[in-house]
C-alpha cells in the first residue's frame, strides 16, 4: 500500500533528523554533571546541572515541534457516521457522572 510507505518515509525522515538532537539532549546534563572544566568559577555543581536543564527543555521543545508531523500518522482516529443522539450528564453522587440518552 502506497500510503503506508509514505507514512513510513515521513516517520523515518523525522526520526533521522531529530536523532542527533535527542542524543544531545541526553548528553548535555551528563556533560554538565561530569565535566567540571565547563563549569564557570563560582558556580556549584547543583546550579550548573540545573542550568543544563534549561538547555534540555529547549531541545525537547524543538524535538516535539519537529516530530509534530508524525503525530497525525501515529494518532489516527477512525470516524464513522452515527445519528445525532441527545445525551445529558447525570450526577450519580460518585466522582464520575454517567451519560444518559434523552
BALOBA-1460 file (C-alpha; in Angstrom, 3 decimals):
// residues 102
<rec num="1" residu="x" x="0.000" y="0.000" z="0.000"/>
<rec num="2" residu="x" x="1.379" y="3.326" z="-1.035"/>
<rec num="3" residu="x" x="0.093" y="5.331" z="1.923"/>
<rec num="4" residu="x" x="1.844" y="3.008" z="4.379"/>
<rec num="5" residu="x" x="5.132" y="3.521" z="2.556"/>
<rec num="6" residu="x" x="4.591" y="7.284" z="2.543"/>
<rec num="7" residu="x" x="3.843" y="7.260" z="6.272"/>
<rec num="8" residu="x" x="6.901" y="5.100" z="6.962"/>
<rec num="9" residu="x" x="9.084" y="7.506" z="4.957"/>
<rec num="10" residu="x" x="7.766" y="10.541" z="6.864"/>
<rec num="11" residu="x" x="8.384" y="8.845" z="10.220"/>
<rec num="12" residu="x" x="11.877" y="7.681" z="9.262"/>
<rec num="13" residu="x" x="12.853" y="11.111" z="7.932"/>
<rec num="14" residu="x" x="11.554" y="12.842" z="11.040"/>
<rec num="15" residu="x" x="13.369" y="10.493" z="13.398"/>
<rec num="16" residu="x" x="16.619" y="10.665" z="11.401"/>
<rec num="17" residu="x" x="16.657" y="14.447" z="11.572"/>
<rec num="18" residu="x" x="15.911" y="14.576" z="15.297"/>
<rec num="19" residu="x" x="18.097" y="11.667" z="16.462"/>
<rec num="20" residu="x" x="21.234" y="13.832" z="16.882"/>
<rec num="21" residu="x" x="19.248" y="16.376" z="18.897"/>
<rec num="22" residu="x" x="17.876" y="13.596" z="21.106"/>
<rec num="23" residu="x" x="21.429" y="12.399" z="21.761"/>
<rec num="24" residu="x" x="22.487" y="15.984" z="22.528"/>
<rec num="25" residu="x" x="19.570" y="16.394" z="24.943"/>
<rec num="26" residu="x" x="20.778" y="13.326" z="26.817"/>
<rec num="27" residu="x" x="24.452" y="14.317" z="26.678"/>
<rec num="28" residu="x" x="24.062" y="17.935" z="27.882"/>
<rec num="29" residu="x" x="23.190" y="17.160" z="31.510"/>
<rec num="30" residu="x" x="25.770" y="14.389" z="31.657"/>
<rec num="31" residu="x" x="28.458" y="16.758" z="30.417"/>
<rec num="32" residu="x" x="27.335" y="19.419" z="32.860"/>
<rec num="33" residu="x" x="27.463" y="16.950" z="35.710"/>
<rec num="34" residu="x" x="30.743" y="15.178" z="35.000"/>
<rec num="35" residu="x" x="32.941" y="17.701" z="33.118"/>
<rec num="36" residu="x" x="33.832" y="20.318" z="35.691"/>
<rec num="37" residu="x" x="36.024" y="22.273" z="33.246"/>
<rec num="38" residu="x" x="32.844" y="23.545" z="31.552"/>
<rec num="39" residu="x" x="31.559" y="24.984" z="34.829"/>
<rec num="40" residu="x" x="32.305" y="28.672" z="35.472"/>
<rec num="41" residu="x" x="34.169" y="29.620" z="38.630"/>
<rec num="42" residu="x" x="31.804" y="30.381" z="41.477"/>
<rec num="43" residu="x" x="29.061" y="28.025" z="40.300"/>
<rec num="44" residu="x" x="28.160" y="24.951" z="42.276"/>
<rec num="45" residu="x" x="27.626" y="21.618" z="40.573"/>
<rec num="46" residu="x" x="23.949" y="21.702" z="41.546"/>
<rec num="47" residu="x" x="23.274" y="25.106" z="39.968"/>
<rec num="48" residu="x" x="25.281" y="24.205" z="36.871"/>
<rec num="49" residu="x" x="23.324" y="20.958" z="36.482"/>
<rec num="50" residu="x" x="20.111" y="22.946" z="36.955"/>
<rec num="51" residu="x" x="21.096" y="25.338" z="34.162"/>
<rec num="52" residu="x" x="21.687" y="22.407" z="31.839"/>
<rec num="53" residu="x" x="18.033" y="21.520" z="32.384"/>
<rec num="54" residu="x" x="17.018" y="24.716" z="30.591"/>
<rec num="55" residu="x" x="19.003" y="23.593" z="27.558"/>
<rec num="56" residu="x" x="17.384" y="20.165" z="27.697"/>
<rec num="57" residu="x" x="13.908" y="21.735" z="27.796"/>
<rec num="58" residu="x" x="14.710" y="23.915" z="24.788"/>
<rec num="59" residu="x" x="15.971" y="20.883" z="22.859"/>
<rec num="60" residu="x" x="12.926" y="18.828" z="23.882"/>
<rec num="61" residu="x" x="10.540" y="21.534" z="22.676"/>
<rec num="62" residu="x" x="12.383" y="21.709" z="19.364"/>
<rec num="63" residu="x" x="12.213" y="17.909" z="19.006"/>
<rec num="64" residu="x" x="8.493" y="17.944" z="19.824"/>
<rec num="65" residu="x" x="7.802" y="20.600" z="17.199"/>
<rec num="66" residu="x" x="9.944" y="18.823" z="14.634"/>
<rec num="67" residu="x" x="8.221" y="15.481" z="15.231"/>
<rec num="68" residu="x" x="4.753" y="17.008" z="15.180"/>
<rec num="69" residu="x" x="4.469" y="15.980" z="11.534"/>
<rec num="70" residu="x" x="4.214" y="12.320" z="12.541"/>
<rec num="71" residu="x" x="1.528" y="12.975" z="15.144"/>
<rec num="72" residu="x" x="-1.270" y="12.706" z="12.586"/>
<rec num="73" residu="x" x="0.140" y="9.411" z="11.343"/>
<rec num="74" residu="x" x="0.569" y="7.783" z="14.753"/>
<rec num="75" residu="x" x="-2.675" y="9.021" z="16.279"/>
<rec num="76" residu="x" x="-5.187" y="8.439" z="13.537"/>
<rec num="77" residu="x" x="-8.782" y="8.243" z="14.631"/>
<rec num="78" residu="x" x="-11.320" y="6.262" z="12.714"/>
<rec num="79" residu="x" x="-14.502" y="8.163" z="12.032"/>
<rec num="80" residu="x" x="-17.888" y="6.668" z="11.477"/>
<rec num="81" residu="x" x="-21.323" y="8.118" z="10.920"/>
<rec num="82" residu="x" x="-23.911" y="7.823" z="13.634"/>
<rec num="83" residu="x" x="-27.226" y="9.595" z="14.011"/>
<rec num="84" residu="x" x="-27.339" y="12.510" z="16.403"/>
<rec num="85" residu="x" x="-28.357" y="11.396" z="19.867"/>
<rec num="86" residu="x" x="-29.026" y="13.882" z="22.638"/>
<rec num="87" residu="x" x="-27.345" y="12.991" z="25.907"/>
<rec num="88" residu="x" x="-27.065" y="14.580" z="29.306"/>
<rec num="89" residu="x" x="-24.788" y="14.073" z="32.284"/>
<rec num="90" residu="x" x="-26.413" y="12.681" z="35.403"/>
<rec num="91" residu="x" x="-24.636" y="13.131" z="38.701"/>
<rec num="92" residu="x" x="-24.685" y="9.787" z="40.488"/>
<rec num="93" residu="x" x="-23.079" y="11.101" z="43.664"/>
<rec num="94" residu="x" x="-19.779" y="9.483" z="42.799"/>
<rec num="95" residu="x" x="-16.754" y="11.108" z="41.272"/>
<rec num="96" residu="x" x="-17.896" y="10.000" z="37.826"/>
<rec num="97" residu="x" x="-21.026" y="11.088" z="36.025"/>
<rec num="98" residu="x" x="-22.940" y="8.964" z="33.591"/>
<rec num="99" residu="x" x="-24.279" y="9.707" z="30.137"/>
<rec num="100" residu="x" x="-27.968" y="9.058" z="29.669"/>
<rec num="101" residu="x" x="-29.845" y="9.167" z="26.365"/>
<rec num="102" residu="x" x="-32.634" y="11.712" z="26.384"/>
